Amino acid sequence: MSKIFFTSDNHFGHRNIIKYAKRPFRSIDEMDEEMIERWNEKVGPRDKVYHLGDVGLNSPGRLEEILDQLNGYIYLIKGNHEKSALACRDRFEWVRDYFELVVPDPEFHKGRQLVVLFHYAIREWNAKHHGTYHLYGHSHGSLPDDPKSLSFDVGVDCHDFYPLSYEEVKAIMKTKSWVKPF
């Protein structure tokens, strides 16, 4: 049975992200290799990965080489740095600006959980008042987490350069103090 994962902001091949996001790597090659290894530690060949943007800032050819090393079926929600990713669009199952994912989960009303996926953090989203999750990237951990909101940054800079499984997302959401407004 396949699993579902979420991640964002790998910035493969982006030299300046090492300095900007204070990543603990000495070089682009070291960073890329480590992120590929950590991805494949968790993600299996048949798993689904929802990537919330900014996959890579290298050449399309080099990005395609990296994507070919990553396990799973990758679904891309576009970020603001997708020129190379869009040049190798056929490596993704699909590419969208925004997506509402329905995850079968017996713990939730009607046996399913809605997850709103967008590159950017938003304050309101579809069915927020019913407990829908919102996952985003872009901010590289610079936005303070709101413990009362079922929303957080799934970017690699916030999660030790690993993608997060749906189960990990759900566990994080359970630590929040969200209360249904009415």
C-alpha positions in Angstrom: 0.0 0.0 0.0 1.4 3.4 -1.0 1.9 6.2 1.5 1.4 9.9 1.1 4.2 12.4 1.7 4.6 16.2 1.7 7.6 18.4 1.2 8.6 21.8 -0.2 11.6 24.1 -1.0 14.4 21.6 -1.8 16.0 24.2 -4.0 18.2 21.6 -5.6 21.2 23.2 -7.2 20.7 26.6 -5.5 24.0 27.8 -4.1 22.6 30.9 -2.3 19.9 28.9 -0.4 22.7 27.4 1.7 23.6 30.8 3.0 20.0 32.3 2.9 18.4 29.4 4.9 21.6 28.7 6.9 21.7 25.1 5.6 24.5 23.0 7.1 26.1 22.0 3.8 29.5 23.0 2.4 28.4 22.7 -1.3 25.5 22.3 -3.7 26.6 18.7 -4.4 26.6 17.8 -0.7 23.2 19.4 -0.2 21.6 17.7 -3.2 23.1 14.3 -2.3 21.9 14.5 1.3 18.4 15.6 0.3 18.1 12.8 -2.3 19.3 10.2 0.4 16.9 11.5 3.0 14.0 11.5 0.5 14.6 7.9 -0.5 15.1 6.8 3.2 11.4 7.6 3.7 9.7 7.5 0.4 9.2 4.2 -1.4 9.0 3.7 -5.2 5.1 3.5 -5.2 4.5 6.3 -2.7 2.9 9.6 -3.5 4.8 12.9 -2.8 3.1 16.2 -3.0 5.8 18.8 -3.5 4.7 22.3 -2.6 7.1 24.2 -4.8 10.6 25.4 -5.4 12.0 22.0 -6.5 15.3 23.2 -8.0 17.1 26.2 -9.3 19.6 24.3 -11.5 19.5 23.6 -15.2 16.5 21.5 -16.4 18.9 18.7 -17.4 20.5 18.5 -14.0 17.1 18.7 -12.2 15.8 15.9 -14.3 18.8 13.8 -13.3 18.0 14.5 -9.6 14.2 13.8 -10.1 15.1 10.5 -11.7 16.9 9.5 -8.5 13.9 10.3 -6.2 11.5 7.6 -5.2 7.7 7.9 -5.6 5.2 9.6 -7.8 5.7 13.4 -7.5 2.8 15.8 -7.8 4.0 19.5 -8.0 2.1 22.5 -6.6 4.0 25.3 -8.2 6.2 27.7 -6.2 7.8 30.9 -7.3 11.0 29.1 -8.7 9.8 26.5 -11.1 11.5 27.4 -14.4 13.6 24.2 -14.4 10.8 22.0 -13.0 8.4 23.1 -15.7 11.0 22.3 -18.3 10.9 18.7 -17.2 7.1 18.7 -16.5 6.7 15.1 -17.7 8.6 13.9 -14.6 5.6 15.0 -12.5 2.3 13.2 -12.3 0.7 16.7 -12.7 1.6 20.3 -12.0 -0.9 22.7 -10.4 -1.1 26.1 -8.7 -3.2 24.8 -5.8 -4.7 21.5 -4.8 -7.3 20.1 -2.3 -6.3 16.5 -1.4 -8.8 14.2 0.1 -7.1 11.6 2.3 -9.1 8.5 3.3 -8.8 8.4 7.1 -11.4 6.8 9.4 -10.5 9.1 12.3 -12.2 12.0 10.5 -15.8 12.9 9.7 -17.1 10.8 6.8 -13.8 8.8 6.8 -11.7 11.4 5.1 -9.5 14.4 5.8 -9.2 17.4 3.4 -5.7 18.9 3.0 -5.3 22.2 1.3 -1.9 22.4 -0.5 -0.4 25.7 -1.6 3.1 27.0 -1.9 2.3 30.1 0.3 0.9 30.3 3.8 -2.7 31.5 3.8 -4.8 32.6 6.8 -8.1 31.2 5.4 -8.8 28.2 3.3 -11.6 25.9 2.3 -13.4 24.3 5.2 -10.9 25.6 7.7 -13.7 25.9 10.3 -14.3 22.1 9.9 -10.7 21.1 10.7 -9.2 21.0 7.2 -5.4 21.0 7.2 -3.4 23.6 5.2 0.2 22.8 4.3 2.6 25.3 2.7 6.2 26.0 2.0 8.0 29.2 0.7 8.9 30.6 4.1 11.9 28.3 5.0 10.8 28.2 8.6 10.7 32.0 9.0 7.0 32.2 9.9 6.1 31.6 13.5 3.9 28.5 13.9 0.3 29.3 15.1 -0.5 26.6 17.6 -4.2 27.3 17.2 -4.2 26.8 13.4 -4.2 23.5 11.6 -1.6 24.8 9.2 2.2 24.6 9.0 5.3 24.7 6.8 6.3 21.4 5.3 9.5 22.8 3.8 12.7 20.8 4.1 14.3 23.5 6.2 11.8 22.9 9.0 12.0 19.1 9.0 15.7 18.2 8.8 15.6 18.0 5.0 13.1 15.1 5.0 9.6 14.8 3.5 6.8 14.3 6.0 4.3 11.4 5.8 0.6 12.0 6.2 0.9 10.3 9.6 3.6 12.7 10.7 1.5 15.6 9.5 -1.5 14.3 11.5 0.6 13.8 14.6 1.8 17.4 14.4 -1.7 18.7 13.9 -2.8 16.8 17.0 -0.4 18.8 19.1 -2.2 22.0 18.1 -4.9 23.6 20.3 -7.3 24.3 17.4 -11.0 24.5 18.5 -13.9 24.3 16.1 -15.2 27.9 16.0 -18.9 27.0 16.0 
